[in-house]
């Protein structure tokens, strides 16, 4: 099969004082930009569009090759050049671009071309920094619905999201039930768990404790790289299974040099985790990280769907079809979380299929093993 070749990020600026984006808690945002990419062609009635939500530190570049994104600068490092879901999107793949048009958008608040804390505030001519509005998951969804309106897409063939992108797919289905036909959440959940809250809180405090953070006003000086690297290491251990982590670290060269103090590293896994944190800081913005983690901490599907209770949320989805994926080795979103979601869907009489992928890759299986997901996604979209 022919693969997707070179692609370019596109940009749309919304600037309508009469119709600002009303944020759930952060006031109104009159002017903002979204960065997005599309793969495949829309059909005449625009009924073949699939919206893909990226994960927390992902981006709009889901497939193909994109060597540069205007305005992103040094953050667009080489590991981002190849699309993060290229194994899923393309001719003959899970999201078959011979039939479908796939859209992926950088989150509002992001750092890959969409308006976020590192963007220039048009009112001041300086980066937004700490003044960037507080975001909730529903704000990200609503902003992307604005983009679909601009593209003339009335109803999505499907919405797909993994990890916290799954939260966004669920909210899209609940907030805009008549705009979605198929919903595919992968390795996600119906709520923020206590375990996730603890892990997220550790990441928040790691960044804010960095002396270079300066309350989010660091763009004129050194970035809070030590805190951001530590946050990434805290999170990274939940993305992979312990067996896979052992395998990944096996070939790492151990440096005995103390990274910050007196402690001398003595095991490959320490060297591996140090490297994972350090390389992340070159491609991501700490303020964006905090805004998205904050939205995760406050995620509430009932409140953000403006519903009375869980049953009312999912009762709206009875005309949709759901395909829910679990990953049996997932430490971040274990299968028990998808079980809760499926139970609520069934209680509301929503058509749902629940599949468990057996993998030793942990949460990252959704990125690394398309063959485990593709047949089922194909079948769901074919129906």
HUQUI-V874598 format. One record per pair of residues at least 24 apart in sequence whose ideal C-beta (glycine too) atoms are under 6 Angstrom apart, sorted by the first residue. I is the first residue (numbers start at 0). J is the second residue. Records with the same first field share a line. If there is no record, write none. Layout:
BEGIN
I = J / J
END
This chain:
BEGIN
0 = 90 / 91
1 = 90
2 = 89
3 = 38 / 62 / 63 / 89
4 = 63
5 = 64
6 = 36 / 63 / 65
8 = 34 / 36 / 59 / 68 / 112
9 = 35
10 = 34
11 = 149
13 = 145
20 = 142
22 = 132 / 138
23 = 135 / 137 / 138
24 = 133
25 = 132 / 133
26 = 132
31 = 114
32 = 114
33 = 104 / 113 / 146
34 = 59 / 105 / 111 / 112 / 113
35 = 59 / 104
36 = 60 / 103
37 = 102
38 = 62 / 88 / 96 / 101
39 = 96 / 99 / 100 / 101
40 = 100
41 = 100
45 = 151 / 152
47 = 99 / 100 / 156
48 = 100 / 152 / 155 / 156
49 = 94 / 99 / 101 / 156 / 157
50 = 102 / 155 / 158
51 = 101 / 103 / 159
52 = 160 / 164 / 167 / 168
53 = 164
54 = 161 / 162 / 164
55 = 163 / 291
56 = 283
57 = 83
58 = 105 / 111
59 = 103 / 104 / 105
61 = 88 / 103
62 = 88
68 = 112
70 = 112
71 = 111 / 112
74 = 282
76 = 281 / 282
86 = 369
87 = 369
93 = 373 / 376
104 = 143
106 = 139
107 = 139 / 142
108 = 134 / 287 / 290
109 = 287
110 = 284 / 287
115 = 287
116 = 286 / 287
117 = 284
126 = 218
128 = 215 / 216
129 = 214 / 215 / 216
134 = 290 / 294
135 = 294 / 297
136 = 166 / 170 / 294 / 298 / 303
137 = 170 / 303
140 = 167 / 170 / 171
154 = 178
155 = 179
156 = 180
157 = 181 / 380
158 = 182
159 = 183
161 = 185 / 186 / 365
162 = 186
163 = 295
166 = 298
170 = 303
172 = 316 / 319
173 = 304 / 312 / 315
174 = 304
176 = 315 / 316
179 = 319
181 = 320 / 379
182 = 319 / 321
183 = 322
184 = 323
185 = 324 / 365
186 = 326 / 329 / 332 / 362 / 365
187 = 332
188 = 332 / 336
189 = 339 / 340
191 = 298
199 = 292 / 295 / 296
201 = 233
202 = 230 / 233 / 234
203 = 292
205 = 229 / 230
206 = 230 / 285
215 = 286
223 = 285
224 = 280
227 = 280 / 285
228 = 276 / 277 / 280
231 = 276 / 279
232 = 272 / 276
235 = 275
237 = 330 / 331
238 = 362 / 363
239 = 361 / 363
240 = 328 / 359 / 361
242 = 359
243 = 359 / 360 / 361
309 = 343
310 = 347
313 = 343 / 344 / 347 / 349
314 = 347
316 = 349
317 = 348 / 349
320 = 350
321 = 349 / 351
322 = 352 / 379
323 = 353
324 = 354
325 = 355
326 = 356 / 358 / 364
327 = 355 / 357
328 = 358 / 359 / 361
329 = 361 / 362
330 = 361
331 = 362
END
